[in-house]
Amino acid sequence: MILIADYIPGITHSPLAHWAHLAPWTLTGIASDIVRELLDALPAEHYRIHGDVAVHLTATVEAGAILKGPLVIGPGCFIASGAYLRGGCWLDERCTLGPGAELKTSFMFAGSKLAHFNFVGDSVLGHDVNLEAGSIVCNYRNERPDKEIRVRSGGVLQPTNCDKFGALIGDSSRLGANAVLAPGALLLPGTVIRRATLFDAEEPQPWL
């Protein structure tokens, strides 16, 4: 069984603790419902809440950012002009989305950053994860008739029974500029994906 806590230990004492037992693709599959539940429990005096979008009073959202609910943006976050958040997203404290970064149906833990011109879809990012410019986390197998996402654990490919899942990225991992994660990536804490590299879970990566 793939446990999110093996990649992001802090989930067990976070607002997502109730869902920590779920497979990561199950978590993202119900992201909108989870974010709405979290939003309903927020202390209203600490957030600017408009409909199903909540932004902490200490967060900075520049003009020109697009925020689509359900969405929770935590304390000290920075959302640059041109960033685009949609599909049910939750950002812990001190997260950053730079210009042109798109986050879709994903969870980001404290201190994680999308530098600029990134796409991250249907994913769970641990603490202090950093994506350099242009790095991408894909969430759909567009290239083949069989769309099911498969993940590699213990050297063995496993089915997920879903066709939308990006990655589970462990704490303090790094994606270099223009790196690409194919759907179904599981990155242990501290993993470094080199610049301009394709990481595909369905193909062994001997250099990791």
Secondary structure, 3 states (H helix, E strand, C coil): CCCHHHCCHHHHHCCCHHHCCCCHHHHHHCHHHHHHHHHHCCCHHHEEEECCEEEECCCEECCCCEECCCEEECCCCEECCCCEEECCEEECCCCEECCCCEEECCEECCCCEECCCCEEECCEECCCCEECCCCEECCCCCCCCCCCCEEEECCEEEECCCCCCCEEECCCCEECCCCEECCCEEECCCCEECCCCEECCCCCCCCC
